[in-house]
Each structure stands twice: as structure tokens, then as C-alpha cells.
């Protein structure tokens, strides 16, 4: 079995195999162009995002700089998604993000890991597992989402969390490792932050 075939099956493979790398650097050229746009070049950014991403819906906004191993070639965005500054997609495998999700500054979403066995790391072995983030998820600043994780719709991931296991829908979760703290419910219809009451609705 070739390393490219091993990669496609989610098995450990050598990332430095030329057949695996393929056009990776070409994709990163597009990302370089995106990161070097000027603040007023919003239309140009939108055009580049459509070329860069595996798929991207309408109304998405990303603040440069954006980092991605494959230039977002394996990233699938729904519509209305917002990414703040310095988000990193380790997109060796596919990353799926649902409509209206928000990703805060310095978040890392990683599909790639290295085997614990030192000999395999010495010989450049890596493995990839897809990450799936549901609809209307909020990921707080500096959170790290690890390979193979699924986060359910409407979940909130607290800043600085390290998400190593799946998180269900409609919960607030945070910590290292990230764990469910509570469900989203009646309290959240009254308070928007701690004891600060909601006072407006559209």
C-alpha cells in the first residue's frame, strides 16, 4: 500500500512522500495571497476564499492572518461563518464547519497527529482524522480542537479549552481536557453573560 493510499484510509503514513504532498504548495500560494490583501479589498478576499476552500457558503468572513497546512483546500464552510484573527486549520484531512458558527482568535483545529512511538515520528509518520463542527457553534479564543473530534450544534467551547473528545449539541463546555459543564437552557434566555440580563431582541 502506498503512503497516499494509507493517508486516504486514515492510517499512519509518511508526510514527506512526494505523492502525498502533491499540489500542497500551490494551495498555500492562494493562502499567501489572501493573507496579503489589504483591509479594503473585501471583494478580493471573497473571491480568493471561493478558490481556496473545498466549499464555502455565502456571508463568511475571515480576518487575516489565516493559517492552513493545505491552504484550506480540505476545509468545508457553511454560510455566515466568522473567523477572527490567526485561526489555524491543520487541514491534512477534511474539516467541516456548520452555518453561523463563530471561531475566535488563535483557535487551532487540527486533523493531524503523530504516533506516540518515537521510531515512527523519527521517520516522519503522521495520521489524520476529520473534524466536524456543527451549526451555530461558538469556539472561544485559544481553544484547540484535536483530530477526530465532533462538536454538536449550538455548543459553546470556552476559551483555552483542549477538545480531545466529542462534545454534544446544546451545551457549554470548557477546560483541559474540555468537558461539558452544563446544558444551554432557560437561564440563557434571561442572561447573556454571568448576571447581566438580556434587554433587547430583534
C-alpha positions in Angstrom: 0.0 0.0 0.0 1.4 3.4 -0.9 1.6 6.3 1.6 -1.0 8.2 -0.4 -3.4 5.2 0.0 -2.6 4.9 3.7 -3.4 8.6 4.1 -6.8 8.2 2.4 -7.6 5.3 4.8 -6.7 7.2 8.0 -3.6 5.0 8.6 -0.2 6.3 9.7 1.8 7.5 6.6 4.9 9.4 5.7 4.0 13.1 5.2 7.2 13.8 3.2 6.3 11.4 0.4 6.1 13.5 -2.8 3.0 11.7 -3.9 1.3 12.7 -0.7 2.4 16.4 -0.9 1.1 16.8 -4.4 0.0 20.4 -5.1 0.1 21.4 -1.4 2.4 24.4 -2.1 0.2 25.6 -4.9 -2.8 25.8 -2.5 -0.6 27.6 0.0 0.2 30.2 -2.6 -3.5 31.2 -2.7 -3.5 31.4 1.1 -0.4 33.7 0.9 -2.4 35.9 -1.5 -5.3 36.0 0.9 -3.2 37.0 3.9 -1.6 39.8 1.9 -4.8 41.5 0.9 -5.5 45.0 2.2 -8.3 45.7 4.7 -10.4 47.4 2.0 -10.0 44.5 -0.5 -13.0 42.7 0.8 -14.3 41.6 -2.6 -10.8 40.2 -3.5 -10.9 38.2 -0.2 -14.3 36.7 -1.0 -13.0 35.7 -4.5 -9.9 34.0 -3.0 -11.9 32.2 -0.3 -14.0 30.6 -3.1 -10.9 29.4 -4.8 -9.2 28.3 -1.6 -11.9 26.3 0.3 -13.2 22.9 -0.5 -16.6 24.6 -0.2 -17.8 27.9 1.3 -21.2 29.4 1.8 -22.4 32.9 1.4 -21.7 35.6 4.1 -18.5 34.1 5.5 -15.9 36.5 6.9 -12.3 35.6 7.9 -9.8 38.0 9.4 -6.2 37.5 8.2 -3.9 36.1 9.0 -5.3 32.7 8.4 -3.0 29.6 8.7 -3.7 26.2 7.0 -1.4 23.3 6.0 -3.2 22.8 2.7 -4.4 26.4 2.2 -8.0 25.4 3.3 -8.3 23.0 0.4 -9.8 20.5 2.8 -12.0 22.9 4.7 -15.8 22.9 4.2 -17.7 26.0 5.4 -21.4 26.5 5.6 -22.9 30.0 5.4 -22.5 33.0 7.7 -19.3 31.8 9.4 -17.0 34.2 11.2 -13.3 33.5 11.9 -11.3 36.1 13.9 -7.6 36.7 13.6 -4.9 34.0 13.5 -7.1 30.8 13.2 -5.1 27.7 12.2 -6.6 24.8 10.3 -4.3 21.8 10.2 -6.3 20.6 7.2 -4.4 17.5 6.1 -7.8 15.8 6.4 -11.3 17.4 6.0 -12.7 19.9 8.4 -16.5 20.6 8.3 -18.0 23.7 10.0 -21.7 24.3 10.0 -23.7 27.5 9.3 -23.3 30.6 11.5 -20.5 29.2 13.6 -18.0 31.6 15.2 -14.3 30.9 15.7 -12.4 33.3 18.0 -8.8 34.4 17.7 -5.9 31.9 17.9 -8.1 28.8 17.6 -6.4 25.7 16.3 -8.4 23.0 14.6 -6.2 20.0 13.9 -6.9 16.9 11.9 -3.3 15.6 12.1 -1.4 13.9 14.9 1.8 11.9 15.3 2.2 8.4 16.7 3.5 8.1 20.2 6.1 5.6 19.2 9.4 7.6 18.8 10.7 5.5 15.9 7.6 6.3 13.8 8.0 10.1 14.5 11.7 9.9 13.6 10.7 8.6 10.2 8.0 11.3 9.6 4.9 9.3 10.2 1.6 11.1 10.8 -2.1 10.2 10.8 -5.2 12.3 10.0 -8.8 12.2 11.2 -11.6 14.5 10.1 -13.1 17.2 12.5 -16.8 18.1 12.4 -18.2 21.2 13.9 -22.0 21.7 13.9 -24.2 24.6 13.2 -24.1 27.8 15.3 -21.1 26.7 17.4 -19.0 29.3 19.2 -15.4 28.3 19.8 -13.6 30.7 22.3 -10.2 32.2 22.0 -7.2 29.9 22.0 -9.2 26.7 22.0 -7.6 23.6 20.4 -9.7 21.1 18.6 -8.0 17.7 18.3 -8.1 15.1 15.4 -11.4 13.1 15.0 -13.5 15.4 17.3 -17.2 16.2 16.6 -18.8 19.2 18.2 -22.6 19.3 18.2 -24.9 22.1 17.0 -25.2 25.3 19.2 -22.4 24.2 21.6 -20.1 26.7 23.2 -16.4 25.8 23.7 -14.8 28.0 26.3 -11.5 29.9 25.6 -8.3 28.0 26.1 -10.0 24.6 26.1 -8.4 21.5 24.6 -11.1 19.4 23.0 -9.9 15.7 22.8 -13.3 14.0 22.8 -16.7 14.7 21.1 -18.9 17.4 22.6 -22.7 17.0 22.3 -25.2 19.7 21.0 -26.6 22.5 23.1 -24.0 22.5 25.9 -21.4 24.8 27.4 -18.1 23.0 27.6 -14.6 24.1 28.7 -11.4 23.0 30.4 -8.2 21.0 29.8 -9.3 18.5 28.8 -12.6 20.1 27.6 -15.7 18.7 29.4 -19.4 19.5 29.5 -20.2 22.0 32.2 -23.9 22.5 31.7 -26.7 22.4 29.1 -27.9 25.6 27.3 -31.3 26.3 28.7 -33.8 28.7 30.4 -31.1 30.7 32.1 -29.6 31.7 28.8 -32.9 33.3 27.7 -32.5 35.7 30.6 -28.8 36.3 30.9 -26.2 36.9 28.2 -23.1 36.9 30.5 -23.0 35.9 34.2 -25.6 38.1 35.9 -26.1 40.6 33.0 -29.7 40.5 31.8 -30.8 40.5 28.2 -32.7 43.6 27.4 -33.1 43.6 23.6 -34.4 41.3 21.0 -34.7 41.6 17.2 
